[in-house]
Amino acid sequence: MILIQHALIASEESPNLLAADVLIENGVISRIEAGMAVPEGARVIDARGRVMLPGMFDAHVHFREPGFEAKETIATGAEAAINGGVTGVVMMPNTSPAIDSGTVVANVLDIAKRTARIPVYTSGCVTKGRHGKELAGIDGMRALGVRMLTDDGDTTGDPAVLLRAMQYAGELGMFFASHCEVPELAGPRALNEGVMSYRLGIKGSPACAEEIIIDRDIRLAHAAGAHIHIQHVSSKLGMETIRWWKSRGDVKVTAEVSPHHLLFRDEDIGNFDTHYKMNPPLRTRADNEGLLEGLLEGVFDLIATDHAPHTPFEKAQDFVSAPNGITGLDTALVSLHHHFVDKRIFGWDVVVKRYSAEPRRLMGLPEVSIEVGQPADLVLFDPDVETTFTADFMKSKSRNTPFLDQTLKGRVDVVVLGEKVLLER
Ligand SMILES: [Zn+2]
């Protein structure tokens, strides 16, 4: 039995916080009221001044296992999630071997069950080996509970193959998540095409390389009657394309935005800093503003980090050779607090809705909220103290993040999942 006293409870319904004590019995929230007497035998956590949030859920993470365990494993990725107040994730299938059959899915879910302290779900490839040619083993993956199909890391090249997959898997209740990029336009996939690419003398990837496929894949979903989810949108016009399709109401389209695309831009690359290198690339201030507008309007259903660990050795290469991606799980919640909630750009309700509730809805998972009768799945967040993201603080195996050694306002203090306290600082 755990009694959490004096918490300020957040929900997706309202920016206002409810001050109350929360009692957890057998892993379930059994009472919520102010000034509760301490039941005999209860472990007491004093949450005075701290915000209680439902556990976050990240629908876009790269845990690198099997195949790239030097970057991350399912176990270390899950610990990074807990460190950042995230209690559930969806893995991307660009591992080695790629997650493109029931056999690989079974292997990954088995590792997750043995080594991760939070639920880890996986998506599956649209095409075998993510090569864009032949359909992956969709039935076998569906039988093991896979719902999201994606060739993330790349666009599914052949639109006829993607259309066929949509016609087929849509009927099985699966949906498609698209990494949007025309490879012929993207050049070496190093950075945005603009002032910065010109200054650094590297061929940039124009926003239209992304926007063309956003539109193409929604059109294909429209034709097939499938549900399409657009991943990590980085451009304002991309957001507007999704907004237009959503306004029509005749295709099921959802979309995500990452904290880094909201917060950073290509100029931050400065002197070839590979911690600002990701795909899609950071674009411009106008794109940051457009993406925030899309988040506040609900064009973006969810926030997802695209947590993409790489070793220091890999990221230390020259800018074009270094791999794309940054980690996000250790830092996302604190960075959203520091840059948005604390500055009153949006409230905790937006964080709960977009980074906890909606991603679970996308995956067809049960609701997680702080209400009597719900399983305990919650985070205590202290908005008044700071976190310094030192290498030691990070639980991800990799430290490739622009937040490395930065100090931001807010700290994830406690994570409770069921009967277990997974984190207590
Ligand atoms: Zn991607």
Residues whose N, C-alpha, C, O or C-beta is under 5 A from the ligand:
A	BS01	ZN	D152 G153 H179 N279
